[in-house]
Amino acid sequence: MKLMEAVSIRLFELLKERKWTAYYLSKRSGVDQATISDIKHQNNVGINLRLIYELSEGLEIDLATFFDSPLFRDDNIVD
């Protein structure tokens, strides 16, 4: 899978675990709801680390926790 797909899946796994909406995360993180929607629909070709950091802060986790998923294993990422 592409890295953007892995980020999208991971973000929405974390939201589902918390039973949070994208809107709620937007308010907590300061990341625009349209940006979160773009991540969900993989409309962005790339995403910067600062944005993932802000989303992680809103989720009350660190970057290591965000990336602690089999989704990000080298053999799962093709790009």
Distance bins in CASP14 RR format, pairs under 12 A and 6 or more apart:
PFRMAT RR
TARGET T0000
AUTHOR 0000-0000-0000
RMODE 2
METHOD distances of the structure
MODEL  1
1 7 0 0 0 0 0 1 0 0 0 0 0
1 8 0 0 0 0 1 0 0 0 0 0 0
1 9 1 0 0 1 0 0 0 0 0 0 0
1 10 0 0 0 0 0 1 0 0 0 0 0
1 42 0 0 0 0 0 1 0 0 0 0 0
1 69 0 0 0 0 0 1 0 0 0 0 0
1 70 0 0 0 0 0 1 0 0 0 0 0
1 71 1 0 0 1 0 0 0 0 0 0 0
1 72 0 0 0 0 0 1 0 0 0 0 0
1 73 0 0 0 0 0 1 0 0 0 0 0
1 75 0 0 0 0 0 1 0 0 0 0 0
1 76 1 0 0 1 0 0 0 0 0 0 0
1 77 1 0 0 1 0 0 0 0 0 0 0
1 78 1 0 0 1 0 0 0 0 0 0 0
1 79 0 0 0 0 1 0 0 0 0 0 0
2 8 0 0 0 0 1 0 0 0 0 0 0
2 9 0 0 0 0 0 1 0 0 0 0 0
2 42 1 0 0 1 0 0 0 0 0 0 0
2 44 0 0 0 0 0 1 0 0 0 0 0
2 45 0 0 0 0 1 0 0 0 0 0 0
2 46 0 0 0 0 1 0 0 0 0 0 0
2 47 0 0 0 0 0 1 0 0 0 0 0
2 71 0 0 0 0 0 1 0 0 0 0 0
2 72 0 0 0 0 0 1 0 0 0 0 0
2 76 0 0 0 0 0 1 0 0 0 0 0
2 77 1 0 0 1 0 0 0 0 0 0 0
2 78 1 0 0 1 0 0 0 0 0 0 0
2 79 1 0 1 0 0 0 0 0 0 0 0
3 9 0 0 0 0 0 1 0 0 0 0 0
3 10 0 0 0 0 0 1 0 0 0 0 0
3 39 0 0 0 0 0 1 0 0 0 0 0
3 42 0 0 0 0 0 1 0 0 0 0 0
3 44 0 0 0 0 0 1 0 0 0 0 0
3 45 0 0 0 0 0 1 0 0 0 0 0
3 46 1 0 0 1 0 0 0 0 0 0 0
3 47 0 0 0 0 1 0 0 0 0 0 0
3 49 0 0 0 0 0 1 0 0 0 0 0
3 52 0 0 0 0 0 1 0 0 0 0 0
3 67 0 0 0 0 0 1 0 0 0 0 0
3 71 0 0 0 0 1 0 0 0 0 0 0
3 72 0 0 0 0 1 0 0 0 0 0 0
3 73 0 0 0 0 0 1 0 0 0 0 0
3 74 0 0 0 0 0 1 0 0 0 0 0
3 76 0 0 0 0 1 0 0 0 0 0 0
3 77 1 0 1 0 0 0 0 0 0 0 0
3 78 0 0 0 0 1 0 0 0 0 0 0
3 79 1 0 1 0 0 0 0 0 0 0 0
4 10 0 0 0 0 0 1 0 0 0 0 0
4 11 0 0 0 0 0 1 0 0 0 0 0
4 38 0 0 0 0 1 0 0 0 0 0 0
4 39 1 0 0 1 0 0 0 0 0 0 0
4 40 0 0 0 0 0 1 0 0 0 0 0
4 41 0 0 0 0 0 1 0 0 0 0 0
4 42 1 0 1 0 0 0 0 0 0 0 0
4 43 0 0 0 0 1 0 0 0 0 0 0
4 44 1 0 0 1 0 0 0 0 0 0 0
4 45 1 0 0 1 0 0 0 0 0 0 0
4 46 1 0 1 0 0 0 0 0 0 0 0
4 47 1 0 0 1 0 0 0 0 0 0 0
4 48 0 0 0 0 0 1 0 0 0 0 0
4 51 0 0 0 0 0 1 0 0 0 0 0
4 52 0 0 0 0 0 1 0 0 0 0 0
4 71 0 0 0 0 0 1 0 0 0 0 0
4 77 0 0 0 0 0 1 0 0 0 0 0
4 78 0 0 0 0 0 1 0 0 0 0 0
4 79 0 0 0 0 1 0 0 0 0 0 0
5 11 0 0 0 0 0 1 0 0 0 0 0
5 12 0 0 0 0 0 1 0 0 0 0 0
5 39 0 0 0 0 0 1 0 0 0 0 0
5 40 0 0 0 0 0 1 0 0 0 0 0
5 41 0 0 0 0 0 1 0 0 0 0 0
5 42 1 0 1 0 0 0 0 0 0 0 0
5 43 0 0 0 0 0 1 0 0 0 0 0
5 44 0 0 0 0 0 1 0 0 0 0 0
5 45 0 0 0 0 0 1 0 0 0 0 0
5 46 0 0 0 0 0 1 0 0 0 0 0
5 47 0 0 0 0 0 1 0 0 0 0 0
5 71 0 0 0 0 1 0 0 0 0 0 0
5 72 0 0 0 0 0 1 0 0 0 0 0
5 76 0 0 0 0 1 0 0 0 0 0 0
5 77 0 0 0 0 1 0 0 0 0 0 0
5 78 0 0 0 0 1 0 0 0 0 0 0
5 79 0 0 0 0 1 0 0 0 0 0 0
6 12 0 0 0 0 0 1 0 0 0 0 0
6 13 0 0 0 0 0 1 0 0 0 0 0
6 39 0 0 0 0 0 1 0 0 0 0 0
6 42 0 0 0 0 0 1 0 0 0 0 0
6 46 0 0 0 0 0 1 0 0 0 0 0
6 47 0 0 0 0 0 1 0 0 0 0 0
6 52 0 0 0 0 0 1 0 0 0 0 0
6 66 0 0 0 0 0 1 0 0 0 0 0
6 67 0 0 0 0 1 0 0 0 0 0 0
6 69 1 0 0 1 0 0 0 0 0 0 0
6 70 0 0 0 0 1 0 0 0 0 0 0
6 71 1 0 1 0 0 0 0 0 0 0 0
6 72 1 0 1 0 0 0 0 0 0 0 0
6 73 0 0 0 0 1 0 0 0 0 0 0
6 74 0 0 0 0 0 1 0 0 0 0 0
6 76 1 0 0 1 0 0 0 0 0 0 0
6 77 1 0 0 1 0 0 0 0 0 0 0
6 78 0 0 0 0 0 1 0 0 0 0 0
6 79 0 0 0 0 1 0 0 0 0 0 0
7 13 0 0 0 0 0 1 0 0 0 0 0
7 14 0 0 0 0 0 1 0 0 0 0 0
7 36 0 0 0 0 0 1 0 0 0 0 0
7 38 0 0 0 0 0 1 0 0 0 0 0
7 39 1 0 0 1 0 0 0 0 0 0 0
7 40 0 0 0 0 0 1 0 0 0 0 0
7 42 0 0 0 0 1 0 0 0 0 0 0
7 44 0 0 0 0 1 0 0 0 0 0 0
7 45 0 0 0 0 0 1 0 0 0 0 0
7 46 0 0 0 0 1 0 0 0 0 0 0
7 47 1 0 1 0 0 0 0 0 0 0 0
7 48 0 0 0 0 0 1 0 0 0 0 0
7 49 0 0 0 0 0 1 0 0 0 0 0
7 51 0 0 0 0 1 0 0 0 0 0 0
7 52 1 0 0 1 0 0 0 0 0 0 0
7 55 0 0 0 0 1 0 0 0 0 0 0
7 56 0 0 0 0 0 1 0 0 0 0 0
7 63 0 0 0 0 0 1 0 0 0 0 0
7 66 0 0 0 0 1 0 0 0 0 0 0
7 67 0 0 0 0 1 0 0 0 0 0 0
7 69 0 0 0 0 0 1 0 0 0 0 0
7 71 0 0 0 0 1 0 0 0 0 0 0
7 72 0 0 0 0 1 0 0 0 0 0 0
7 77 0 0 0 0 0 1 0 0 0 0 0
7 79 0 0 0 0 0 1 0 0 0 0 0
8 14 0 0 0 0 0 1 0 0 0 0 0
8 15 0 0 0 0 0 1 0 0 0 0 0
8 22 0 0 0 0 0 1 0 0 0 0 0
8 35 0 0 0 0 0 1 0 0 0 0 0
8 36 0 0 0 0 1 0 0 0 0 0 0
8 37 0 0 0 0 0 1 0 0 0 0 0
8 38 0 0 0 0 1 0 0 0 0 0 0
8 39 1 0 1 0 0 0 0 0 0 0 0
8 40 1 0 1 0 0 0 0 0 0 0 0
8 41 1 0 0 1 0 0 0 0 0 0 0
8 42 1 0 1 0 0 0 0 0 0 0 0
8 43 0 0 0 0 1 0 0 0 0 0 0
8 44 0 0 0 0 1 0 0 0 0 0 0
8 46 0 0 0 0 0 1 0 0 0 0 0
8 47 0 0 0 0 1 0 0 0 0 0 0
8 52 0 0 0 0 0 1 0 0 0 0 0
8 55 0 0 0 0 0 1 0 0 0 0 0
8 71 0 0 0 0 1 0 0 0 0 0 0
9 15 0 0 0 0 0 1 0 0 0 0 0
9 16 0 0 0 0 0 1 0 0 0 0 0
9 39 0 0 0 0 0 1 0 0 0 0 0
9 40 0 0 0 0 1 0 0 0 0 0 0
9 42 0 0 0 0 1 0 0 0 0 0 0
9 66 0 0 0 0 0 1 0 0 0 0 0
9 69 0 0 0 0 1 0 0 0 0 0 0
9 70 0 0 0 0 0 1 0 0 0 0 0
9 71 1 0 1 0 0 0 0 0 0 0 0
9 72 0 0 0 0 0 1 0 0 0 0 0
9 76 0 0 0 0 0 1 0 0 0 0 0
9 77 0 0 0 0 0 1 0 0 0 0 0
10 16 0 0 0 0 0 1 0 0 0 0 0
10 17 0 0 0 0 0 1 0 0 0 0 0
10 39 0 0 0 0 1 0 0 0 0 0 0
10 40 0 0 0 0 0 1 0 0 0 0 0
10 47 0 0 0 0 0 1 0 0 0 0 0
10 52 0 0 0 0 1 0 0 0 0 0 0
10 55 0 0 0 0 1 0 0 0 0 0 0
10 56 0 0 0 0 0 1 0 0 0 0 0
10 59 0 0 0 0 0 1 0 0 0 0 0
10 61 0 0 0 0 0 1 0 0 0 0 0
10 63 0 0 0 0 0 1 0 0 0 0 0
10 65 0 0 0 0 0 1 0 0 0 0 0
10 66 1 0 0 1 0 0 0 0 0 0 0
10 67 1 0 0 1 0 0 0 0 0 0 0
10 68 0 0 0 0 1 0 0 0 0 0 0
10 69 1 0 1 0 0 0 0 0 0 0 0
10 70 0 0 0 0 1 0 0 0 0 0 0
10 71 1 0 1 0 0 0 0 0 0 0 0
10 72 1 0 0 1 0 0 0 0 0 0 0
10 76 0 0 0 0 0 1 0 0 0 0 0
10 77 0 0 0 0 0 1 0 0 0 0 0
11 17 0 0 0 0 0 1 0 0 0 0 0
11 18 0 0 0 0 0 1 0 0 0 0 0
11 20 0 0 0 0 0 1 0 0 0 0 0
11 22 0 0 0 0 1 0 0 0 0 0 0
11 25 0 0 0 0 1 0 0 0 0 0 0
11 26 0 0 0 0 0 1 0 0 0 0 0
11 29 0 0 0 0 0 1 0 0 0 0 0
11 31 0 0 0 0 0 1 0 0 0 0 0
11 35 0 0 0 0 0 1 0 0 0 0 0
11 36 1 0 0 1 0 0 0 0 0 0 0
11 37 0 0 0 0 0 1 0 0 0 0 0
11 38 0 0 0 0 0 1 0 0 0 0 0
11 39 1 0 1 0 0 0 0 0 0 0 0
11 40 1 0 0 1 0 0 0 0 0 0 0
11 41 0 0 0 0 0 1 0 0 0 0 0
11 42 0 0 0 0 0 1 0 0 0 0 0
11 44 0 0 0 0 0 1 0 0 0 0 0
11 47 0 0 0 0 1 0 0 0 0 0 0
11 51 0 0 0 0 0 1 0 0 0 0 0
11 52 0 0 0 0 1 0 0 0 0 0 0
11 54 0 0 0 0 0 1 0 0 0 0 0
11 55 1 0 0 1 0 0 0 0 0 0 0
11 56 0 0 0 0 1 0 0 0 0 0 0
11 58 0 0 0 0 0 1 0 0 0 0 0
11 59 0 0 0 0 1 0 0 0 0 0 0
11 61 0 0 0 0 0 1 0 0 0 0 0
11 66 0 0 0 0 1 0 0 0 0 0 0
11 67 0 0 0 0 0 1 0 0 0 0 0
11 69 0 0 0 0 0 1 0 0 0 0 0
11 71 0 0 0 0 0 1 0 0 0 0 0
12 18 0 0 0 0 0 1 0 0 0 0 0
12 20 0 0 0 0 0 1 0 0 0 0 0
12 21 0 0 0 0 0 1 0 0 0 0 0
12 22 0 0 0 0 1 0 0 0 0 0 0
12 25 0 0 0 0 1 0 0 0 0 0 0
12 36 0 0 0 0 1 0 0 0 0 0 0
12 37 0 0 0 0 0 1 0 0 0 0 0
12 39 0 0 0 0 1 0 0 0 0 0 0
12 40 1 0 0 1 0 0 0 0 0 0 0
12 41 0 0 0 0 0 1 0 0 0 0 0
12 42 0 0 0 0 0 1 0 0 0 0 0
12 55 0 0 0 0 0 1 0 0 0 0 0
12 59 0 0 0 0 0 1 0 0 0 0 0
12 69 0 0 0 0 0 1 0 0 0 0 0
12 71 0 0 0 0 0 1 0 0 0 0 0
13 20 0 0 0 0 0 1 0 0 0 0 0
13 40 0 0 0 0 0 1 0 0 0 0 0
13 59 0 0 0 0 0 1 0 0 0 0 0
13 61 0 0 0 0 0 1 0 0 0 0 0
13 65 0 0 0 0 0 1 0 0 0 0 0
13 66 0 0 0 0 0 1 0 0 0 0 0
13 68 0 0 0 0 0 1 0 0 0 0 0
13 69 1 0 0 1 0 0 0 0 0 0 0
13 70 0 0 0 0 0 1 0 0 0 0 0
13 71 0 0 0 0 1 0 0 0 0 0 0
13 72 0 0 0 0 0 1 0 0 0 0 0
14 20 0 0 0 0 1 0 0 0 0 0 0
14 22 0 0 0 0 0 1 0 0 0 0 0
14 25 0 0 0 0 1 0 0 0 0 0 0
14 29 0 0 0 0 0 1 0 0 0 0 0
14 36 0 0 0 0 0 1 0 0 0 0 0
14 39 0 0 0 0 0 1 0 0 0 0 0
14 52 0 0 0 0 0 1 0 0 0 0 0
14 55 0 0 0 0 1 0 0 0 0 0 0
14 56 0 0 0 0 1 0 0 0 0 0 0
14 58 0 0 0 0 1 0 0 0 0 0 0
14 59 1 0 1 0 0 0 0 0 0 0 0
14 60 0 0 0 0 0 1 0 0 0 0 0
14 61 1 0 0 1 0 0 0 0 0 0 0
14 65 0 0 0 0 1 0 0 0 0 0 0
14 66 1 0 0 1 0 0 0 0 0 0 0
14 67 0 0 0 0 0 1 0 0 0 0 0
14 68 0 0 0 0 0 1 0 0 0 0 0
14 69 0 0 0 0 1 0 0 0 0 0 0
14 71 0 0 0 0 0 1 0 0 0 0 0
15 21 1 0 0 1 0 0 0 0 0 0 0
15 22 1 0 0 1 0 0 0 0 0 0 0
15 23 0 0 0 0 0 1 0 0 0 0 0
15 24 0 0 0 0 1 0 0 0 0 0 0
15 25 1 0 0 1 0 0 0 0 0 0 0
15 26 0 0 0 0 0 1 0 0 0 0 0
15 28 0 0 0 0 0 1 0 0 0 0 0
15 29 0 0 0 0 0 1 0 0 0 0 0
15 36 0 0 0 0 1 0 0 0 0 0 0
15 39 0 0 0 0 0 1 0 0 0 0 0
15 40 0 0 0 0 1 0 0 0 0 0 0
15 55 0 0 0 0 1 0 0 0 0 0 0
15 58 0 0 0 0 0 1 0 0 0 0 0
15 59 1 0 0 1 0 0 0 0 0 0 0
15 61 0 0 0 0 0 1 0 0 0 0 0
15 66 0 0 0 0 0 1 0 0 0 0 0
16 22 0 0 0 0 0 1 0 0 0 0 0
16 25 0 0 0 0 0 1 0 0 0 0 0
16 40 0 0 0 0 0 1 0 0 0 0 0
16 59 0 0 0 0 0 1 0 0 0 0 0
17 59 0 0 0 0 1 0 0 0 0 0 0
17 60 0 0 0 0 0 1 0 0 0 0 0
17 61 0 0 0 0 0 1 0 0 0 0 0
17 65 0 0 0 0 0 1 0 0 0 0 0
17 69 0 0 0 0 0 1 0 0 0 0 0
18 24 0 0 0 0 1 0 0 0 0 0 0
18 25 0 0 0 0 1 0 0 0 0 0 0
18 28 0 0 0 0 0 1 0 0 0 0 0
18 58 0 0 0 0 0 1 0 0 0 0 0
18 59 1 0 0 1 0 0 0 0 0 0 0
18 60 0 0 0 0 1 0 0 0 0 0 0
18 61 0 0 0 0 1 0 0 0 0 0 0
19 25 0 0 0 0 0 1 0 0 0 0 0
20 26 0 0 0 0 0 1 0 0 0 0 0
20 27 0 0 0 0 1 0 0 0 0 0 0
20 28 0 0 0 0 1 0 0 0 0 0 0
20 29 0 0 0 0 0 1 0 0 0 0 0
20 36 0 0 0 0 0 1 0 0 0 0 0
20 55 0 0 0 0 0 1 0 0 0 0 0
20 58 0 0 0 0 1 0 0 0 0 0 0
20 59 0 0 0 0 1 0 0 0 0 0 0
20 60 0 0 0 0 0 1 0 0 0 0 0
21 27 0 0 0 0 1 0 0 0 0 0 0
21 28 0 0 0 0 0 1 0 0 0 0 0
21 33 0 0 0 0 1 0 0 0 0 0 0
21 36 0 0 0 0 1 0 0 0 0 0 0
21 37 0 0 0 0 0 1 0 0 0 0 0
21 40 0 0 0 0 0 1 0 0 0 0 0
22 28 0 0 0 0 0 1 0 0 0 0 0
22 29 0 0 0 0 0 1 0 0 0 0 0
22 30 0 0 0 0 0 1 0 0 0 0 0
22 31 0 0 0 0 1 0 0 0 0 0 0
22 32 0 0 0 0 0 1 0 0 0 0 0
22 33 1 0 0 1 0 0 0 0 0 0 0
22 34 0 0 0 0 1 0 0 0 0 0 0
22 35 0 0 0 0 1 0 0 0 0 0 0
22 36 1 0 1 0 0 0 0 0 0 0 0
22 37 1 0 0 1 0 0 0 0 0 0 0
22 38 0 0 0 0 0 1 0 0 0 0 0
22 39 0 0 0 0 1 0 0 0 0 0 0
22 40 1 0 0 1 0 0 0 0 0 0 0
22 41 0 0 0 0 0 1 0 0 0 0 0
22 55 0 0 0 0 0 1 0 0 0 0 0
22 58 0 0 0 0 0 1 0 0 0 0 0
22 59 0 0 0 0 0 1 0 0 0 0 0
23 29 0 0 0 0 0 1 0 0 0 0 0
23 30 0 0 0 0 0 1 0 0 0 0 0
23 31 0 0 0 0 0 1 0 0 0 0 0
23 32 0 0 0 0 0 1 0 0 0 0 0
23 33 1 0 1 0 0 0 0 0 0 0 0
23 34 0 0 0 0 0 1 0 0 0 0 0
23 36 0 0 0 0 1 0 0 0 0 0 0
23 37 0 0 0 0 1 0 0 0 0 0 0
23 40 0 0 0 0 0 1 0 0 0 0 0
24 30 0 0 0 0 0 1 0 0 0 0 0
24 31 0 0 0 0 0 1 0 0 0 0 0
24 33 0 0 0 0 1 0 0 0 0 0 0
24 36 0 0 0 0 0 1 0 0 0 0 0
24 58 0 0 0 0 1 0 0 0 0 0 0
24 59 0 0 0 0 0 1 0 0 0 0 0
25 31 1 0 0 1 0 0 0 0 0 0 0
25 32 0 0 0 0 0 1 0 0 0 0 0
25 33 0 0 0 0 1 0 0 0 0 0 0
25 35 0 0 0 0 0 1 0 0 0 0 0
25 36 1 0 0 1 0 0 0 0 0 0 0
25 37 0 0 0 0 0 1 0 0 0 0 0
25 39 0 0 0 0 0 1 0 0 0 0 0
25 40 0 0 0 0 0 1 0 0 0 0 0
25 54 0 0 0 0 1 0 0 0 0 0 0
25 55 1 0 0 1 0 0 0 0 0 0 0
25 56 0 0 0 0 0 1 0 0 0 0 0
25 57 0 0 0 0 0 1 0 0 0 0 0
25 58 1 0 0 1 0 0 0 0 0 0 0
25 59 1 0 0 1 0 0 0 0 0 0 0
25 60 0 0 0 0 0 1 0 0 0 0 0
25 61 0 0 0 0 0 1 0 0 0 0 0
26 32 1 0 0 1 0 0 0 0 0 0 0
26 33 1 0 1 0 0 0 0 0 0 0 0
26 34 0 0 0 0 1 0 0 0 0 0 0
26 35 0 0 0 0 1 0 0 0 0 0 0
26 36 1 0 1 0 0 0 0 0 0 0 0
26 37 0 0 0 0 1 0 0 0 0 0 0
26 38 0 0 0 0 0 1 0 0 0 0 0
26 39 0 0 0 0 0 1 0 0 0 0 0
26 40 0 0 0 0 0 1 0 0 0 0 0
26 54 0 0 0 0 0 1 0 0 0 0 0
26 55 0 0 0 0 1 0 0 0 0 0 0
26 58 0 0 0 0 1 0 0 0 0 0 0
26 59 0 0 0 0 0 1 0 0 0 0 0
27 33 0 0 0 0 1 0 0 0 0 0 0
27 36 0 0 0 0 0 1 0 0 0 0 0
27 58 0 0 0 0 1 0 0 0 0 0 0
28 36 0 0 0 0 0 1 0 0 0 0 0
28 54 0 0 0 0 1 0 0 0 0 0 0
28 55 0 0 0 0 1 0 0 0 0 0 0
28 56 0 0 0 0 0 1 0 0 0 0 0
28 57 0 0 0 0 1 0 0 0 0 0 0
28 58 1 0 1 0 0 0 0 0 0 0 0
28 59 1 0 0 1 0 0 0 0 0 0 0
28 60 0 0 0 0 1 0 0 0 0 0 0
28 61 0 0 0 0 0 1 0 0 0 0 0
29 35 0 0 0 0 1 0 0 0 0 0 0
29 36 0 0 0 0 1 0 0 0 0 0 0
29 39 0 0 0 0 0 1 0 0 0 0 0
29 50 0 0 0 0 0 1 0 0 0 0 0
29 51 0 0 0 0 1 0 0 0 0 0 0
29 52 0 0 0 0 0 1 0 0 0 0 0
29 53 0 0 0 0 1 0 0 0 0 0 0
29 54 1 0 1 0 0 0 0 0 0 0 0
29 55 1 0 1 0 0 0 0 0 0 0 0
29 56 0 0 0 0 1 0 0 0 0 0 0
29 57 1 0 0 1 0 0 0 0 0 0 0
29 58 1 1 0 0 0 0 0 0 0 0 0
29 59 1 0 0 1 0 0 0 0 0 0 0
29 60 0 0 0 0 1 0 0 0 0 0 0
29 61 0 0 0 0 0 1 0 0 0 0 0
30 36 0 0 0 0 1 0 0 0 0 0 0
30 51 0 0 0 0 0 1 0 0 0 0 0
30 53 0 0 0 0 0 1 0 0 0 0 0
30 54 1 0 0 1 0 0 0 0 0 0 0
30 55 0 0 0 0 1 0 0 0 0 0 0
30 57 0 0 0 0 1 0 0 0 0 0 0
30 58 1 0 0 1 0 0 0 0 0 0 0
30 59 0 0 0 0 0 1 0 0 0 0 0
31 37 0 0 0 0 0 1 0 0 0 0 0
31 38 0 0 0 0 0 1 0 0 0 0 0
31 39 0 0 0 0 1 0 0 0 0 0 0
31 47 0 0 0 0 0 1 0 0 0 0 0
31 48 0 0 0 0 0 1 0 0 0 0 0
31 50 0 0 0 0 0 1 0 0 0 0 0
31 51 1 0 0 1 0 0 0 0 0 0 0
31 52 0 0 0 0 1 0 0 0 0 0 0
31 53 0 0 0 0 0 1 0 0 0 0 0
31 54 1 0 1 0 0 0 0 0 0 0 0
31 55 1 0 1 0 0 0 0 0 0 0 0
31 56 0 0 0 0 0 1 0 0 0 0 0
31 57 0 0 0 0 1 0 0 0 0 0 0
31 58 0 0 0 0 1 0 0 0 0 0 0
31 59 0 0 0 0 0 1 0 0 0 0 0
32 38 0 0 0 0 1 0 0 0 0 0 0
32 39 0 0 0 0 0 1 0 0 0 0 0
32 51 0 0 0 0 0 1 0 0 0 0 0
32 54 0 0 0 0 0 1 0 0 0 0 0
32 55 0 0 0 0 0 1 0 0 0 0 0
33 39 0 0 0 0 0 1 0 0 0 0 0
33 40 0 0 0 0 0 1 0 0 0 0 0
33 55 0 0 0 0 0 1 0 0 0 0 0
34 40 0 0 0 0 0 1 0 0 0 0 0
34 41 0 0 0 0 0 1 0 0 0 0 0
34 43 0 0 0 0 1 0 0 0 0 0 0
34 44 0 0 0 0 0 1 0 0 0 0 0
35 41 0 0 0 0 0 1 0 0 0 0 0
35 43 0 0 0 0 1 0 0 0 0 0 0
35 44 0 0 0 0 1 0 0 0 0 0 0
35 46 0 0 0 0 0 1 0 0 0 0 0
35 47 0 0 0 0 1 0 0 0 0 0 0
35 48 0 0 0 0 0 1 0 0 0 0 0
35 50 0 0 0 0 0 1 0 0 0 0 0
35 51 1 0 0 1 0 0 0 0 0 0 0
35 52 0 0 0 0 0 1 0 0 0 0 0
35 54 0 0 0 0 1 0 0 0 0 0 0
35 55 0 0 0 0 1 0 0 0 0 0 0
36 43 0 0 0 0 0 1 0 0 0 0 0
36 44 0 0 0 0 0 1 0 0 0 0 0
36 47 0 0 0 0 0 1 0 0 0 0 0
36 51 0 0 0 0 1 0 0 0 0 0 0
36 52 0 0 0 0 0 1 0 0 0 0 0
36 54 0 0 0 0 0 1 0 0 0 0 0
36 55 1 0 0 1 0 0 0 0 0 0 0
36 58 0 0 0 0 0 1 0 0 0 0 0
36 59 0 0 0 0 0 1 0 0 0 0 0
37 43 1 0 0 1 0 0 0 0 0 0 0
37 44 0 0 0 0 0 1 0 0 0 0 0
38 44 1 0 1 0 0 0 0 0 0 0 0
38 45 0 0 0 0 0 1 0 0 0 0 0
38 46 0 0 0 0 1 0 0 0 0 0 0
38 47 0 0 0 0 1 0 0 0 0 0 0
38 51 0 0 0 0 0 1 0 0 0 0 0
39 45 0 0 0 0 0 1 0 0 0 0 0
39 46 0 0 0 0 1 0 0 0 0 0 0
39 47 1 0 0 1 0 0 0 0 0 0 0
39 48 0 0 0 0 0 1 0 0 0 0 0
39 51 0 0 0 0 1 0 0 0 0 0 0
39 52 0 0 0 0 1 0 0 0 0 0 0
39 54 0 0 0 0 0 1 0 0 0 0 0
39 55 0 0 0 0 1 0 0 0 0 0 0
40 47 0 0 0 0 0 1 0 0 0 0 0
40 55 0 0 0 0 0 1 0 0 0 0 0
44 51 0 0 0 0 1 0 0 0 0 0 0
44 52 0 0 0 0 0 1 0 0 0 0 0
45 79 0 0 0 0 0 1 0 0 0 0 0
46 52 0 0 0 0 0 1 0 0 0 0 0
46 79 0 0 0 0 1 0 0 0 0 0 0
47 53 0 0 0 0 0 1 0 0 0 0 0
47 54 0 0 0 0 0 1 0 0 0 0 0
47 55 0 0 0 0 1 0 0 0 0 0 0
47 66 0 0 0 0 0 1 0 0 0 0 0
48 54 0 0 0 0 1 0 0 0 0 0 0
48 55 0 0 0 0 0 1 0 0 0 0 0
49 55 0 0 0 0 0 1 0 0 0 0 0
49 56 0 0 0 0 0 1 0 0 0 0 0
49 63 1 0 0 1 0 0 0 0 0 0 0
49 66 0 0 0 0 0 1 0 0 0 0 0
49 67 0 0 0 0 0 1 0 0 0 0 0
50 56 0 0 0 0 0 1 0 0 0 0 0
50 57 0 0 0 0 0 1 0 0 0 0 0
50 63 0 0 0 0 0 1 0 0 0 0 0
51 57 0 0 0 0 0 1 0 0 0 0 0
51 58 0 0 0 0 0 1 0 0 0 0 0
51 63 0 0 0 0 0 1 0 0 0 0 0
51 66 0 0 0 0 0 1 0 0 0 0 0
52 58 0 0 0 0 0 1 0 0 0 0 0
52 59 0 0 0 0 0 1 0 0 0 0 0
52 61 0 0 0 0 0 1 0 0 0 0 0
52 62 0 0 0 0 0 1 0 0 0 0 0
52 63 1 0 0 1 0 0 0 0 0 0 0
52 64 0 0 0 0 0 1 0 0 0 0 0
52 65 0 0 0 0 0 1 0 0 0 0 0
52 66 1 0 0 1 0 0 0 0 0 0 0
52 67 0 0 0 0 1 0 0 0 0 0 0
52 72 0 0 0 0 0 1 0 0 0 0 0
53 59 0 0 0 0 0 1 0 0 0 0 0
53 61 0 0 0 0 0 1 0 0 0 0 0
53 62 0 0 0 0 1 0 0 0 0 0 0
53 63 1 0 0 1 0 0 0 0 0 0 0
53 64 0 0 0 0 0 1 0 0 0 0 0
53 65 0 0 0 0 0 1 0 0 0 0 0
53 66 0 0 0 0 1 0 0 0 0 0 0
53 67 0 0 0 0 0 1 0 0 0 0 0
54 61 0 0 0 0 0 1 0 0 0 0 0
54 63 0 0 0 0 0 1 0 0 0 0 0
54 66 0 0 0 0 0 1 0 0 0 0 0
55 61 0 0 0 0 1 0 0 0 0 0 0
55 62 0 0 0 0 0 1 0 0 0 0 0
55 63 0 0 0 0 1 0 0 0 0 0 0
55 65 0 0 0 0 0 1 0 0 0 0 0
55 66 1 0 0 1 0 0 0 0 0 0 0
55 67 0 0 0 0 0 1 0 0 0 0 0
56 62 1 0 0 1 0 0 0 0 0 0 0
56 63 1 0 1 0 0 0 0 0 0 0 0
56 64 0 0 0 0 1 0 0 0 0 0 0
56 65 1 0 0 1 0 0 0 0 0 0 0
56 66 1 0 1 0 0 0 0 0 0 0 0
56 67 0 0 0 0 1 0 0 0 0 0 0
56 68 0 0 0 0 0 1 0 0 0 0 0
57 63 0 0 0 0 1 0 0 0 0 0 0
57 65 0 0 0 0 0 1 0 0 0 0 0
57 66 0 0 0 0 0 1 0 0 0 0 0
58 65 0 0 0 0 0 1 0 0 0 0 0
58 66 0 0 0 0 0 1 0 0 0 0 0
59 65 0 0 0 0 1 0 0 0 0 0 0
59 66 1 0 0 1 0 0 0 0 0 0 0
60 66 0 0 0 0 0 1 0 0 0 0 0
61 67 0 0 0 0 0 1 0 0 0 0 0
61 68 0 0 0 0 1 0 0 0 0 0 0
61 69 0 0 0 0 0 1 0 0 0 0 0
62 68 0 0 0 0 1 0 0 0 0 0 0
63 72 0 0 0 0 0 1 0 0 0 0 0
64 72 0 0 0 0 0 1 0 0 0 0 0
65 72 0 0 0 0 0 1 0 0 0 0 0
66 72 0 0 0 0 1 0 0 0 0 0 0
67 73 0 0 0 0 0 1 0 0 0 0 0
67 77 0 0 0 0 0 1 0 0 0 0 0
69 76 0 0 0 0 1 0 0 0 0 0 0
69 77 0 0 0 0 0 1 0 0 0 0 0
70 76 1 0 0 1 0 0 0 0 0 0 0
70 77 0 0 0 0 0 1 0 0 0 0 0
71 77 0 0 0 0 1 0 0 0 0 0 0
END
